[in-house]
Every structure is written in structure tokens, then in C-alpha cells.
Amino acid sequence: MHSSWRSSWQIHRIWRWQDAPWRLALLLGLIFPGALLAEEPGVTPTAIRVGALMPLGGDDEIYGINIKRGVEAALTGQTAQGRKLAFEVVNDFSEPITTVVASNQLIEKGVFALLGNVGTLTTLKLMPVLASNQLPAVGFYTAEDMSDAREVLNFRPSHTQEIGTLISAAVAAGVKSSRICAFLQNDAYGLAGIAGLKTGLAKLPGTQFVIDKLDHIVDMTMGGINPALNNLGPVGFYRRGTVYLRDGYQSLKAWEQTTGETCQLVVLVAVPRIAADFIMYARYKKEPWVFAALSVTAAGDALPKLLRENGFREPIIMTQVVPALDTVLPLLADARSALGDALNPLSLEGFIVGRMFLSILRSMNGPLTRANFLQSARRQPFDVGGLKIDFTEGNPGSNLVLLTVSDTDRPRMLTPGDWKSLLAR
């Protein structure tokens, strides 16, 4: 009995001395409640560090340069949770391997979130990294539908929403669903366009034949992007990273011969330079096609500028997922003041993403953690300078899709009269 008591006392004494640091921490925590909170990656007493992976050189640099400019303008001079915002951008040249390596380097350095990343294929490769690190991905510029990803807070609507809006408006204006075609990049970016076409056409009668063709094309990509996707349906593909577009053009001509109908509307899901070359080539071939570029293809005002530089002044249709630049909103007033002549739909989207991030941070109650950030984002809608953003039902935060036309130096809203004149060709 005495021996048992002594042994117990010795164990208790050892426990007391070994846990002295813990007891001291507990005492400090009672006096200073914040002392027990482990520092979240990217959070210091004075700053919140966020990172981004963007193409700042190469064929896709127009996206990275403008989104970066917009995010930086939104964060400059701002604070949240009593801290300044530090934003570090790494140039990944739109190369998936570089993206993954650079993201791990940013994570090791310590970032609270990734903000405004650019790229569809690069984002796909990055998803396992985001999930394993529970790293918030905020406002990525991508065509990928990431509605089921827990770590993702996507501002922009998907290609499916953009194409659905476009198809509905086109059919209402008189375009036959059987005469809707597409020119696509042969990768995940272009295949997102296929998904959009299928969803948009599925709402219309008599389109099952076309949908079956699109399903077959998707089946051909299982296990990797198949280079031989042309001549299978109402779409033409070009290979990512090349300028060779003739096969895609011939694929659309083959579809016209198969169906006996001319493509009336050609949806473009391509990088601006290739889209411009394709439009010019089709006009050289005297095709009467009406062209409609998705917001990523338009790349702000990049596509219209490229066309004007080549003497092409005809109007093309473009979707946009940000408010028109002349919209009267506090958000636009701030963006105009911060960006000046650099304001365009691309830089505006970066600005919106930056201000959206700040709004979520400022709404947080409780610990400044990644998990609490994601929970706070989905707790309530946000008014970001007059623009409503809502993650309470998942991604995306915005469903705004506008149809514009590019027959002036700045895109303007598409009107019924525009449709009439375009389709009268």
C-alpha cells in the first residue's frame, strides 16, 4: 500500500515537471486568450500572406498580367482583421508541372490562401495539392467547374453557364440549334466548352443527335486528350500550344457536308491569338459564320484589338462575367480610380476577386484560420461594392453573364438589332 502510494506520487511529480511548459502556456492563455492559438500558415501579427500562380510570360501572359494588376489594385492599402495584405505572385507560364512545384514552394513559405490563379489545365493539376493542404482557392480564372471542391470559392460562372446564356439568346434571335458549331482548344479548357454546348442544347428540342456526337467526342478523351477529335461532330479542334488551325476549320466544313446545313453561329473557346487567326481565315474563305467568343477567349479587349490590328472591323459577340465598365456601382468607381487606363474586363475581374477576398476576411468572427475563412464565405451573401456574391449554395459566387458586341473600341451590350444584322449576312 505504502509502495503503491509512493510510486503514484513519483509519477505525479514527474508529470508535473514534464508538463511545466504546458502549464505555463495554459496560464498565459487564461491571461492572454490569443496565446494558445497556433499561428495559421500565412498569418502573422501584422500581415496575411496570400499567393498566386499566373502566366506572366508566354502565350497566356495577357491573363496573368491583367488579373495580377487587378488583384494588386484591390489589396493595396487595405487591411483585414487588423492586418495588411501581402500578395506574392509566381510566374508558372501556364505549365502544370511548374504550377505544382511552385505551389508547394508557396505552401512551405506559408500562405493563407491562393488568390486569382490563372489556368484551367494548371488548376486541374493543382486540385490534389489544395485538398491535401486544405488551402482555400479563391477567385481562380479557369474554365473548370469546381462546384464540388470544398476548398474552392470561384467567382466566375462556368463555361456551361456562359454558353447556355449564349445559346438561349441565339435561338431566341432565330439561330437554328442544328447550326450551332464551335472551335475549341484541344485540352480541358476546350472540353469545358463541349460540356457547355451539351447543357445548352439539351434544353432545346431535336438536339439529341448532336448531343450524342458530343458525348462520343468526350468518350474519346477518356484517359487523356486524343489528338484525333476532329470530323466527329459540330466542332473543330486545334492543338494546345500550336497555331495550326486548318484541321479545325476542315472539321466544321465536314460537319456542314454531313448535315447539309451551314454553321450559323461558331462559338470560340480558344486563346485570343488563335481565335483571331481563325476568324480571319474563315473570312478569307468567305464563310458567313457569326462568331461568339467566351469571356476567356475575348480576354478583356484582347481579341477585338487583335482583329482591329489585322483590319477586321466586323462585330463579334463576346460573353462577359463582370459588370459593364460604364456601370454605375461603387465597385466600378473604385476600380476606375485604382486602375485608370488599365481598367478592362480582365483587370476588373482581378479587382473583384481581391475585394471579394477582403469582404470574406472582414466578415470573419472567431479564429483567423483557413477553415473558418471557408465557413464564413458560405455563411451569408456579400455585397462587394454593389455586386452581389453568394456562396451559400456553393460555387460560383456570381451568375452574372452578359452578352456584348465588339464593333466599337470598348465592348457594348448586345441588342436585338445586333442579332438581326449579324444573322442577315
PyMOL commands that set and color helices and strands:
alter all, ss='L'
color gray80, all
select helices_A, chain A and resi 2-18+20-31+33-36+61-75+96-109+120-133+159-173+177-179+188-202+208-220+246-259+272-284+295-298+302-309+330-342+345-363+370-377+416-423
alter helices_A, ss='H'
color red, helices_A
select strands_A, chain A and resi 47-54+79-80+83-91+113-115+137-138+152-153+180-185+235-238+265-269+290-293+317-320+382-384+387-389+402-405+412-413
alter strands_A, ss='S'
color yellow, strands_A
deselect
rebuild
show_as cartoon
